[in-house]
Amino acid sequence: MPNMKIILPIFLIILAFLLFVGGTMPYFIFYIFILTFLLPLFHSLIILNRLKGSVQIPRESLYAGDKITIKYEVNNNSRFNIPYLEIQSNISKNLTGIDSSTVMTMLKAKKSFTHGETITLKRRGYYEIGEIEITLRDVFGFYALKKKITSEISLLVYPEIINLSTFRITAVEQKEIL
């Protein structure tokens, strides 16, 4: 959101000048001032409404210690370009405890952006994952709108397999079944 400490006094000065003086030029300045803040907001809201995405993970059996690649895809289905897009994923933090870096990009109209992240699975368990947070900013930096994109996916990580070279049962432990 724009800095209201600066914007509000300018708005009040322009409005007071408009009301007391009137004329074509004060109205022109007032309309330009209003459009400077409304157009980027409407532009961002339209894009945010048409923004889609997904998270993809491998479907095979996974074990602790395996490396996997998680892919994020963001689709811009609107007719407008996105000048500034941040993608933040918490999936890596849920699986490994390490924060992943924020991806910043721009996205043209009717295009998609794909990013892959390779992580090493540290612990076994069942993880419900699939949420990324997208921050959309307008070209002037006035507004930052956020959207969470979720995919209903889960990840089952099995314990690390340990190969036994021998498995001997001593004679004392053997029982005879009658």
Backbone as JSON Lines, residues from 0, in Angstrom:
{"i":0,"aa":"M","n":[0.85,-1.17,0.0],"ca":[0.0,0.0,0.0],"c":[0.89,1.23,0.0]}
{"i":1,"aa":"P","n":[0.52,2.27,-0.73],"ca":[1.34,3.48,-0.77],"c":[1.47,4.11,0.61]}
{"i":2,"aa":"N","n":[2.5,4.9,0.79],"ca":[2.74,5.58,2.04],"c":[1.66,6.64,2.26]}
{"i":3,"aa":"M","n":[0.75,6.38,3.18],"ca":[-0.41,7.25,3.39],"c":[-0.02,8.58,4.03]}
{"i":4,"aa":"K","n":[1.12,8.66,4.69],"ca":[1.55,9.93,5.3],"c":[1.87,10.97,4.24]}
{"i":5,"aa":"I","n":[2.23,10.52,3.07],"ca":[2.55,11.45,1.97],"c":[1.35,11.62,1.05]}
{"i":6,"aa":"I","n":[0.66,10.55,0.76],"ca":[-0.43,10.56,-0.2],"c":[-1.63,11.35,0.3]}
{"i":7,"aa":"L","n":[-2.02,11.16,1.56],"ca":[-3.21,11.82,2.1],"c":[-3.1,13.34,2.1]}
{"i":8,"aa":"P","n":[-1.98,13.94,2.55],"ca":[-1.89,15.41,2.47],"c":[-1.92,15.93,1.03]}
{"i":9,"aa":"I","n":[-1.28,15.22,0.1],"ca":[-1.31,15.65,-1.3],"c":[-2.74,15.59,-1.82]}
{"i":10,"aa":"F","n":[-3.45,14.51,-1.49],"ca":[-4.84,14.38,-1.92],"c":[-5.7,15.51,-1.36]}
{"i":11,"aa":"L","n":[-5.52,15.84,-0.07],"ca":[-6.31,16.91,0.55],"c":[-5.99,18.27,-0.06]}
{"i":12,"aa":"I","n":[-4.73,18.53,-0.38],"ca":[-4.35,19.8,-1.0],"c":[-4.96,19.92,-2.39]}
{"i":13,"aa":"I","n":[-4.89,18.86,-3.16],"ca":[-5.48,18.89,-4.52],"c":[-6.99,19.03,-4.43]}
{"i":14,"aa":"L","n":[-7.63,18.33,-3.5],"ca":[-9.08,18.42,-3.35],"c":[-9.51,19.83,-2.91]}
{"i":15,"aa":"A","n":[-8.78,20.41,-1.93],"ca":[-9.11,21.78,-1.49],"c":[-8.91,22.77,-2.63]}
{"i":16,"aa":"F","n":[-7.84,22.64,-3.37],"ca":[-7.6,23.52,-4.51],"c":[-8.71,23.36,-5.55]}
{"i":17,"aa":"L","n":[-9.14,22.15,-5.76],"ca":[-10.22,21.87,-6.71],"c":[-11.53,22.51,-6.28]}
{"i":18,"aa":"L","n":[-11.85,22.39,-4.99],"ca":[-13.12,22.93,-4.5],"c":[-13.13,24.46,-4.44]}
{"i":19,"aa":"F","n":[-12.0,25.07,-4.09],"ca":[-11.98,26.53,-3.95],"c":[-11.72,27.26,-5.26]}
{"i":20,"aa":"V","n":[-10.9,26.7,-6.12],"ca":[-10.52,27.38,-7.36],"c":[-11.38,26.88,-8.53]}
{"i":21,"aa":"G","n":[-11.52,25.57,-8.65],"ca":[-12.28,25.0,-9.76],"c":[-11.5,25.13,-11.06]}
{"i":22,"aa":"G","n":[-12.15,24.83,-12.17],"ca":[-11.52,24.97,-13.46],"c":[-11.08,23.64,-14.04]}
{"i":23,"aa":"T","n":[-10.66,23.68,-15.27],"ca":[-10.3,22.47,-16.01],"c":[-9.01,21.85,-15.51]}
{"i":24,"aa":"M","n":[-8.0,22.66,-15.28],"ca":[-6.69,22.13,-14.89],"c":[-6.72,21.46,-13.51]}
{"i":25,"aa":"P","n":[-7.35,22.04,-12.47],"ca":[-7.41,21.34,-11.19],"c":[-8.15,19.99,-11.28]}
{"i":26,"aa":"Y","n":[-9.24,19.95,-12.07],"ca":[-9.93,18.67,-12.25],"c":[-9.04,17.65,-12.98]}
{"i":27,"aa":"F","n":[-8.3,18.12,-13.96],"ca":[-7.38,17.24,-14.68],"c":[-6.34,16.67,-13.74]}
{"i":28,"aa":"I","n":[-5.76,17.5,-12.88],"ca":[-4.75,17.05,-11.92],"c":[-5.38,16.06,-10.92]}
{"i":29,"aa":"F","n":[-6.6,16.35,-10.49],"ca":[-7.3,15.47,-9.55],"c":[-7.55,14.1,-10.17]}
{"i":30,"aa":"Y","n":[-8.02,14.07,-11.41],"ca":[-8.3,12.79,-12.08],"c":[-7.01,12.0,-12.34]}
{"i":31,"aa":"I","n":[-5.97,12.67,-12.72],"ca":[-4.68,11.99,-12.93],"c":[-4.19,11.39,-11.61]}
{"i":32,"aa":"F","n":[-4.34,12.17,-10.53],"ca":[-3.91,11.69,-9.21],"c":[-4.7,10.44,-8.81]}
{"i":33,"aa":"I","n":[-6.0,10.46,-9.0],"ca":[-6.84,9.3,-8.65],"c":[-6.5,8.11,-9.53]}
{"i":34,"aa":"L","n":[-6.36,8.32,-10.84],"ca":[-6.06,7.22,-11.76],"c":[-4.68,6.61,-11.51]}
{"i":35,"aa":"T","n":[-3.76,7.42,-11.01],"ca":[-2.42,6.91,-10.7],"c":[-2.48,5.79,-9.67]}
{"i":36,"aa":"F","n":[-3.45,5.84,-8.77],"ca":[-3.57,4.82,-7.73],"c":[-4.62,3.76,-8.04]}
{"i":37,"aa":"L","n":[-5.64,4.1,-8.8],"ca":[-6.69,3.13,-9.08],"c":[-6.34,2.16,-10.21]}
{"i":38,"aa":"L","n":[-5.71,2.63,-11.27],"ca":[-5.38,1.75,-12.38],"c":[-4.44,0.61,-11.98]}
{"i":39,"aa":"P","n":[-3.35,0.87,-11.25],"ca":[-2.52,-0.26,-10.83],"c":[-3.26,-1.25,-9.91]}
{"i":40,"aa":"L","n":[-4.18,-0.74,-9.08],"ca":[-4.95,-1.61,-8.22],"c":[-5.87,-2.52,-9.03]}
{"i":41,"aa":"F","n":[-6.62,-1.95,-9.97],"ca":[-7.5,-2.77,-10.81],"c":[-6.71,-3.75,-11.67]}
{"i":42,"aa":"H","n":[-5.59,-3.3,-12.19],"ca":[-4.7,-4.17,-12.98],"c":[-4.25,-5.36,-12.15]}
{"i":43,"aa":"S","n":[-3.82,-5.11,-10.93],"ca":[-3.34,-6.19,-10.05],"c":[-4.46,-7.12,-9.63]}
{"i":44,"aa":"L","n":[-5.64,-6.59,-9.37],"ca":[-6.77,-7.43,-8.97],"c":[-7.23,-8.35,-10.1]}
{"i":45,"aa":"I","n":[-7.24,-7.83,-11.33],"ca":[-7.62,-8.65,-12.48],"c":[-6.62,-9.79,-12.66]}
{"i":46,"aa":"I","n":[-5.34,-9.47,-12.58],"ca":[-4.3,-10.5,-12.73],"c":[-4.39,-11.53,-11.61]}
{"i":47,"aa":"L","n":[-4.58,-11.06,-10.38],"ca":[-4.64,-11.97,-9.23],"c":[-5.81,-12.94,-9.36]}
{"i":48,"aa":"N","n":[-6.91,-12.47,-9.9],"ca":[-8.07,-13.33,-10.1],"c":[-7.82,-14.42,-11.14]}
{"i":49,"aa":"R","n":[-7.02,-14.14,-12.14],"ca":[-6.76,-15.08,-13.24],"c":[-5.47,-15.89,-13.05]}
{"i":50,"aa":"L","n":[-4.78,-15.7,-11.95],"ca":[-3.51,-16.38,-11.69],"c":[-3.79,-17.78,-11.13]}
{"i":51,"aa":"K","n":[-3.2,-18.79,-11.76],"ca":[-3.37,-20.19,-11.33],"c":[-1.99,-20.81,-11.14]}
{"i":52,"aa":"G","n":[-1.96,-21.92,-10.44],"ca":[-0.69,-22.58,-10.23],"c":[-0.86,-23.99,-9.73]}
{"i":53,"aa":"S","n":[0.25,-24.71,-9.67],"ca":[0.23,-26.08,-9.18],"c":[1.6,-26.45,-8.64]}
{"i":54,"aa":"V","n":[1.61,-27.51,-7.84],"ca":[2.84,-28.07,-7.28],"c":[2.89,-29.53,-7.69]}
{"i":55,"aa":"Q","n":[4.05,-29.98,-8.18],"ca":[4.2,-31.37,-8.63],"c":[5.35,-32.02,-7.89]}
{"i":56,"aa":"I","n":[5.11,-33.26,-7.44],"ca":[6.14,-34.02,-6.75],"c":[6.24,-35.38,-7.42]}
{"i":57,"aa":"P","n":[7.36,-36.11,-7.22],"ca":[7.48,-37.45,-7.8],"c":[6.44,-38.4,-7.19]}
{"i":58,"aa":"R","n":[6.0,-39.37,-7.98],"ca":[4.97,-40.31,-7.54],"c":[5.53,-41.65,-7.06]}
{"i":59,"aa":"E","n":[6.83,-41.9,-7.21],"ca":[7.38,-43.19,-6.81],"c":[7.59,-43.24,-5.3]}
{"i":60,"aa":"S","n":[7.98,-44.41,-4.82],"ca":[8.25,-44.6,-3.39],"c":[9.49,-43.8,-3.03]}
{"i":61,"aa":"L","n":[9.41,-43.09,-1.92],"ca":[10.52,-42.24,-1.48],"c":[11.01,-42.7,-0.12]}
{"i":62,"aa":"Y","n":[12.33,-42.63,0.04],"ca":[12.96,-43.05,1.28],"c":[13.79,-41.92,1.85]}
{"i":63,"aa":"A","n":[13.98,-41.94,3.16],"ca":[14.82,-40.93,3.81],"c":[16.21,-40.96,3.18]}
{"i":64,"aa":"G","n":[16.74,-39.8,2.87],"ca":[18.04,-39.71,2.22],"c":[17.95,-39.52,0.72]}
{"i":65,"aa":"D","n":[16.76,-39.73,0.12],"ca":[16.58,-39.54,-1.32],"c":[16.54,-38.06,-1.66]}
{"i":66,"aa":"K","n":[16.98,-37.74,-2.87],"ca":[16.85,-36.38,-3.39],"c":[15.66,-36.35,-4.34]}
{"i":67,"aa":"I","n":[14.81,-35.36,-4.16],"ca":[13.66,-35.21,-5.04],"c":[13.61,-33.79,-5.58]}
{"i":68,"aa":"T","n":[12.93,-33.63,-6.7],"ca":[12.73,-32.31,-7.29],"c":[11.25,-31.97,-7.21]}
{"i":69,"aa":"I","n":[10.97,-30.86,-6.57],"ca":[9.6,-30.36,-6.47],"c":[9.47,-29.23,-7.48]}
{"i":70,"aa":"K","n":[8.44,-29.3,-8.32],"ca":[8.25,-28.3,-9.37],"c":[7.02,-27.46,-9.05]}
{"i":71,"aa":"Y","n":[7.19,-26.14,-9.22],"ca":[6.11,-25.19,-9.05],"c":[5.8,-24.6,-10.42]}
{"i":72,"aa":"E","n":[4.54,-24.48,-10.74],"ca":[4.15,-23.87,-12.0],"c":[3.11,-22.79,-11.71]}
{"i":73,"aa":"V","n":[3.34,-21.59,-12.25],"ca":[2.41,-20.47,-12.1],"c":[1.98,-20.06,-13.5]}
{"i":74,"aa":"N","n":[0.66,-20.01,-13.72],"ca":[0.11,-19.65,-15.02],"c":[-0.57,-18.3,-14.95]}
{"i":75,"aa":"N","n":[-0.21,-17.42,-15.86],"ca":[-0.86,-16.12,-15.99],"c":[-1.9,-16.25,-17.1]}
{"i":76,"aa":"N","n":[-3.16,-16.42,-16.72],"ca":[-4.23,-16.59,-17.69],"c":[-4.89,-15.27,-18.09]}
{"i":77,"aa":"S","n":[-4.35,-14.17,-17.63],"ca":[-4.93,-12.86,-17.97],"c":[-4.27,-12.32,-19.24]}
{"i":78,"aa":"R","n":[-4.79,-11.21,-19.72],"ca":[-4.24,-10.55,-20.91],"c":[-3.2,-9.5,-20.57]}
{"i":79,"aa":"F","n":[-2.86,-9.4,-19.3],"ca":[-1.9,-8.39,-18.85],"c":[-0.59,-9.04,-18.41]}
{"i":80,"aa":"N","n":[0.5,-8.3,-18.57],"ca":[1.8,-8.76,-18.07],"c":[1.88,-8.54,-16.57]}
{"i":81,"aa":"I","n":[2.64,-9.4,-15.91],"ca":[2.9,-9.23,-14.48],"c":[4.31,-8.66,-14.35]}
{"i":82,"aa":"P","n":[4.44,-7.41,-13.88],"ca":[5.77,-6.81,-13.82],"c":[6.66,-7.35,-12.71]}
{"i":83,"aa":"Y","n":[6.05,-7.82,-11.61],"ca":[6.85,-8.28,-10.47],"c":[6.09,-9.39,-9.76]}
{"i":84,"aa":"L","n":[6.7,-10.55,-9.68],"ca":[6.05,-11.72,-9.08],"c":[7.05,-12.41,-8.17]}
{"i":85,"aa":"E","n":[6.65,-12.63,-6.92],"ca":[7.47,-13.36,-5.95],"c":[6.79,-14.69,-5.65]}
{"i":86,"aa":"I","n":[7.58,-15.75,-5.64],"ca":[7.06,-17.07,-5.3],"c":[7.83,-17.58,-4.09]}
{"i":87,"aa":"Q","n":[7.1,-17.83,-3.01],"ca":[7.7,-18.33,-1.77],"c":[7.08,-19.69,-1.45]}
{"i":88,"aa":"S","n":[7.92,-20.69,-1.27],"ca":[7.45,-22.04,-0.96],"c":[7.9,-22.43,0.43]}
{"i":89,"aa":"N","n":[6.98,-23.01,1.19],"ca":[7.31,-23.51,2.53],"c":[7.47,-25.02,2.54]}
{"i":90,"aa":"I","n":[7.44,-25.63,1.37],"ca":[7.53,-27.09,1.28],"c":[8.9,-27.57,1.75]}
{"i":91,"aa":"S","n":[9.95,-26.91,1.33],"ca":[11.3,-27.3,1.74],"c":[11.47,-27.18,3.26]}
{"i":92,"aa":"K","n":[10.88,-26.16,3.85],"ca":[10.99,-26.0,5.3],"c":[10.24,-27.11,6.02]}
{"i":93,"aa":"N","n":[9.09,-27.51,5.49],"ca":[8.33,-28.6,6.12],"c":[9.08,-29.93,6.03]}
{"i":94,"aa":"L","n":[9.77,-30.17,4.94],"ca":[10.44,-31.45,4.74],"c":[11.83,-31.52,5.35]}
{"i":95,"aa":"T","n":[12.59,-30.44,5.26],"ca":[13.99,-30.48,5.69],"c":[14.32,-29.53,6.84]}
{"i":96,"aa":"G","n":[13.46,-28.55,7.08],"ca":[13.74,-27.55,8.11],"c":[14.56,-26.39,7.59]}
{"i":97,"aa":"I","n":[14.87,-26.37,6.3],"ca":[15.66,-25.3,5.7],"c":[14.75,-24.45,4.82]}
{"i":98,"aa":"D","n":[14.81,-23.13,5.0],"ca":[14.01,-22.24,4.17],"c":[14.53,-22.22,2.75]}
{"i":99,"aa":"S","n":[13.62,-22.19,1.81],"ca":[14.03,-22.06,0.41],"c":[14.02,-20.58,0.04]}
{"i":100,"aa":"S","n":[14.77,-20.24,-0.97],"ca":[14.88,-18.84,-1.37],"c":[13.62,-18.42,-2.12]}
{"i":101,"aa":"T","n":[13.34,-17.13,-2.06],"ca":[12.21,-16.57,-2.77],"c":[12.59,-16.38,-4.24]}
{"i":102,"aa":"V","n":[11.7,-16.78,-5.13],"ca":[11.93,-16.65,-6.56],"c":[11.21,-15.4,-7.04]}
{"i":103,"aa":"M","n":[11.94,-14.5,-7.69],"ca":[11.35,-13.27,-8.23],"c":[11.46,-13.29,-9.74]}
{"i":104,"aa":"T","n":[10.36,-12.96,-10.4],"ca":[10.33,-12.98,-11.86],"c":[9.25,-12.04,-12.37]}
{"i":105,"aa":"M","n":[9.2,-11.9,-13.67],"ca":[8.07,-11.23,-14.33],"c":[7.45,-12.26,-15.26]}
{"i":106,"aa":"L","n":[6.19,-12.06,-15.6],"ca":[5.47,-13.05,-16.37],"c":[4.61,-12.37,-17.42]}
{"i":107,"aa":"K","n":[4.8,-12.78,-18.66],"ca":[4.03,-12.2,-19.75],"c":[2.62,-12.76,-19.77]}
{"i":108,"aa":"A","n":[1.75,-12.09,-20.53],"ca":[0.36,-12.51,-20.64],"c":[0.25,-13.88,-21.28]}
{"i":109,"aa":"K","n":[-0.65,-14.71,-20.74],"ca":[-0.93,-16.06,-21.26],"c":[0.3,-16.97,-21.26]}
{"i":110,"aa":"K","n":[1.23,-16.73,-20.36],"ca":[2.44,-17.56,-20.25],"c":[2.48,-18.22,-18.88]}
{"i":111,"aa":"S","n":[3.4,-19.16,-18.73],"ca":[3.57,-19.82,-17.44],"c":[5.05,-19.81,-17.04]}
{"i":112,"aa":"F","n":[5.27,-19.95,-15.75],"ca":[6.61,-19.97,-15.19],"c":[6.75,-21.25,-14.37]}
{"i":113,"aa":"T","n":[7.81,-22.0,-14.62],"ca":[8.06,-23.24,-13.9],"c":[9.4,-23.13,-13.2]}
{"i":114,"aa":"H","n":[9.42,-23.57,-11.96],"ca":[10.66,-23.55,-11.17],"c":[10.77,-24.88,-10.43]}
{"i":115,"aa":"G","n":[11.95,-25.45,-10.43],"ca":[12.19,-26.7,-9.72],"c":[13.14,-26.5,-8.56]}
{"i":116,"aa":"E","n":[12.91,-27.24,-7.5],"ca":[13.73,-27.14,-6.31],"c":[14.11,-28.55,-5.87]}
{"i":117,"aa":"T","n":[15.39,-28.83,-5.77],"ca":[15.85,-30.15,-5.37],"c":[16.19,-30.14,-3.89]}
{"i":118,"aa":"I","n":[15.59,-31.1,-3.17],"ca":[15.84,-31.19,-1.73],"c":[16.16,-32.64,-1.37]}
{"i":119,"aa":"T","n":[16.81,-32.81,-0.24],"ca":[17.13,-34.14,0.28],"c":[16.19,-34.41,1.46]}
{"i":120,"aa":"L","n":[15.49,-35.51,1.38],"ca":[14.55,-35.88,2.44],"c":[15.34,-36.36,3.65]}
{"i":121,"aa":"K","n":[15.13,-35.72,4.79],"ca":[15.93,-36.06,5.96],"c":[15.25,-37.04,6.89]}
{"i":122,"aa":"R","n":[13.9,-36.98,6.98],"ca":[13.19,-37.82,7.93],"c":[12.06,-38.57,7.26]}
{"i":123,"aa":"R","n":[11.72,-39.69,7.83],"ca":[10.57,-40.43,7.34],"c":[9.31,-39.77,7.88]}
{"i":124,"aa":"G","n":[8.19,-40.07,7.26],"ca":[6.93,-39.55,7.75],"c":[5.95,-39.27,6.63]}
{"i":125,"aa":"Y","n":[4.79,-38.81,7.02],"ca":[3.73,-38.45,6.08],"c":[3.6,-36.94,6.12]}
{"i":126,"aa":"Y","n":[3.74,-36.3,4.98],"ca":[3.72,-34.84,4.9],"c":[2.61,-34.4,3.95]}
{"i":127,"aa":"E","n":[1.75,-33.52,4.43],"ca":[0.76,-32.9,3.57],"c":[1.36,-31.58,3.11]}
{"i":128,"aa":"I","n":[1.7,-31.54,1.85],"ca":[2.38,-30.37,1.31],"c":[1.62,-29.88,0.1]}
{"i":129,"aa":"G","n":[2.12,-28.84,-0.52],"ca":[1.52,-28.38,-1.75],"c":[1.02,-26.96,-1.69]}
{"i":130,"aa":"E","n":[1.59,-26.13,-0.84],"ca":[1.13,-24.74,-0.75],"c":[2.3,-23.8,-1.05]}
{"i":131,"aa":"I","n":[2.07,-22.9,-1.97],"ca":[3.03,-21.85,-2.25],"c":[2.32,-20.51,-2.12]}
{"i":132,"aa":"E","n":[3.06,-19.49,-1.75],"ca":[2.5,-18.15,-1.61],"c":[3.07,-17.26,-2.7]}
{"i":133,"aa":"I","n":[2.18,-16.6,-3.39],"ca":[2.57,-15.72,-4.5],"c":[2.27,-14.29,-4.1]}
{"i":134,"aa":"T","n":[3.25,-13.42,-4.28],"ca":[3.07,-11.99,-4.04],"c":[3.17,-11.28,-5.37]}
{"i":135,"aa":"L","n":[2.16,-10.5,-5.66],"ca":[2.05,-9.77,-6.92],"c":[2.18,-8.28,-6.63]}
{"i":136,"aa":"R","n":[3.1,-7.61,-7.29],"ca":[3.29,-6.16,-7.09],"c":[3.05,-5.44,-8.4]}
{"i":137,"aa":"D","n":[2.53,-4.22,-8.28],"ca":[2.3,-3.43,-9.48],"c":[3.6,-2.75,-9.91]}
{"i":138,"aa":"V","n":[3.56,-2.13,-11.07],"ca":[4.78,-1.56,-11.65],"c":[5.33,-0.39,-10.83]}
{"i":139,"aa":"F","n":[4.46,0.34,-10.12],"ca":[4.91,1.47,-9.31],"c":[5.32,1.06,-7.9]}
{"i":140,"aa":"G","n":[4.99,-0.14,-7.5],"ca":[5.3,-0.59,-6.15],"c":[4.31,-0.11,-5.11]}
{"i":141,"aa":"F","n":[3.13,0.33,-5.54],"ca":[2.12,0.81,-4.59],"c":[1.48,-0.35,-3.83]}
{"i":142,"aa":"Y","n":[1.15,-1.42,-4.53],"ca":[0.36,-2.51,-3.94],"c":[1.12,-3.82,-4.0]}
{"i":143,"aa":"A","n":[0.93,-4.61,-2.96],"ca":[1.48,-5.96,-2.91],"c":[0.33,-6.88,-2.5]}
{"i":144,"aa":"L","n":[-0.19,-7.63,-3.45],"ca":[-1.31,-8.54,-3.21],"c":[-0.78,-9.97,-3.13]}
{"i":145,"aa":"K","n":[-1.31,-10.73,-2.17],"ca":[-0.83,-12.09,-1.94],"c":[-1.93,-13.09,-2.25]}
{"i":146,"aa":"K","n":[-1.5,-14.24,-2.74],"ca":[-2.41,-15.34,-3.04],"c":[-1.71,-16.64,-2.69]}
{"i":147,"aa":"K","n":[-2.45,-17.54,-2.04],"ca":[-1.91,-18.86,-1.73],"c":[-2.47,-19.85,-2.74]}
{"i":148,"aa":"I","n":[-1.58,-20.61,-3.31],"ca":[-1.97,-21.64,-4.27],"c":[-1.69,-22.98,-3.62]}
{"i":149,"aa":"T","n":[-2.72,-23.8,-3.54],"ca":[-2.57,-25.1,-2.9],"c":[-2.87,-26.21,-3.89]}
{"i":150,"aa":"S","n":[-2.15,-27.28,-3.75],"ca":[-2.4,-28.51,-4.48],"c":[-2.57,-29.59,-3.44]}
{"i":151,"aa":"E","n":[-3.61,-30.36,-3.55],"ca":[-3.9,-31.42,-2.57],"c":[-2.98,-32.61,-2.82]}
{"i":152,"aa":"I","n":[-1.74,-32.49,-2.38],"ca":[-0.79,-33.58,-2.54],"c":[-0.16,-33.91,-1.19]}
{"i":153,"aa":"S","n":[0.25,-35.13,-1.07],"ca":[0.93,-35.55,0.15],"c":[2.15,-36.38,-0.24]}
{"i":154,"aa":"L","n":[3.04,-36.5,0.69],"ca":[4.3,-37.18,0.45],"c":[4.52,-38.19,1.58]}
{"i":155,"aa":"L","n":[4.75,-39.44,1.21],"ca":[5.02,-40.49,2.18],"c":[6.49,-40.89,2.03]}
{"i":156,"aa":"V","n":[7.25,-40.65,3.09],"ca":[8.68,-40.95,3.08],"c":[8.91,-42.14,4.01]}
{"i":157,"aa":"Y","n":[9.44,-43.21,3.44],"ca":[9.73,-44.42,4.2],"c":[11.09,-44.29,4.86]}
{"i":158,"aa":"P","n":[11.34,-45.08,5.93],"ca":[12.66,-45.04,6.56],"c":[13.74,-45.57,5.61]}
{"i":159,"aa":"E","n":[14.95,-45.17,5.88],"ca":[16.07,-45.62,5.06],"c":[16.25,-47.13,5.19]}
{"i":160,"aa":"I","n":[16.44,-47.77,4.05],"ca":[16.6,-49.22,4.04],"c":[18.03,-49.58,4.46]}
{"i":161,"aa":"I","n":[18.13,-50.51,5.39],"ca":[19.44,-50.98,5.85],"c":[19.57,-52.44,5.43]}
{"i":162,"aa":"N","n":[20.55,-52.73,4.63],"ca":[20.8,-54.1,4.19],"c":[21.6,-54.83,5.25]}
{"i":163,"aa":"L","n":[21.11,-56.0,5.62],"ca":[21.81,-56.82,6.59],"c":[22.66,-57.84,5.85]}
{"i":164,"aa":"S","n":[23.93,-57.93,6.21],"ca":[24.79,-58.9,5.53],"c":[24.49,-60.32,6.01]}
{"i":165,"aa":"T","n":[24.25,-60.49,7.27],"ca":[23.88,-61.81,7.81],"c":[22.85,-61.6,8.89]}
{"i":166,"aa":"F","n":[22.06,-62.63,9.07],"ca":[21.06,-62.62,10.14],"c":[21.04,-64.01,10.75]}
{"i":167,"aa":"R","n":[21.79,-64.2,11.81],"ca":[21.93,-65.51,12.42],"c":[21.08,-65.6,13.69]}
{"i":168,"aa":"I","n":[20.49,-66.75,13.81],"ca":[19.75,-67.02,15.03],"c":[20.55,-68.08,15.78]}
{"i":169,"aa":"T","n":[20.91,-67.79,16.99],"ca":[21.71,-68.74,17.78],"c":[20.83,-69.89,18.24]}
{"i":170,"aa":"A","n":[21.45,-71.01,18.56],"ca":[20.73,-72.22,18.93],"c":[19.92,-72.05,20.2]}
{"i":171,"aa":"V","n":[20.33,-71.18,21.08],"ca":[19.63,-70.96,22.35],"c":[18.26,-70.36,22.1]}
{"i":172,"aa":"E","n":[18.15,-69.53,21.09],"ca":[16.91,-68.82,20.85],"c":[15.94,-69.62,20.02]}
{"i":173,"aa":"Q","n":[16.34,-70.73,19.45],"ca":[15.44,-71.53,18.63],"c":[14.53,-72.37,19.51]}
{"i":174,"aa":"K","n":[13.25,-72.45,19.15],"ca":[12.3,-73.26,19.91],"c":[11.74,-74.32,18.97]}
{"i":175,"aa":"E","n":[11.47,-75.43,19.53],"ca":[10.91,-76.51,18.74],"c":[9.4,-76.48,18.91]}
{"i":176,"aa":"I","n":[8.7,-76.54,17.8],"ca":[7.24,-76.51,17.85],"c":[6.73,-77.93,17.77]}
{"i":177,"aa":"L","n":[5.92,-78.32,18.69],"ca":[5.37,-79.69,18.71],"c":[3.99,-79.73,18.16]}
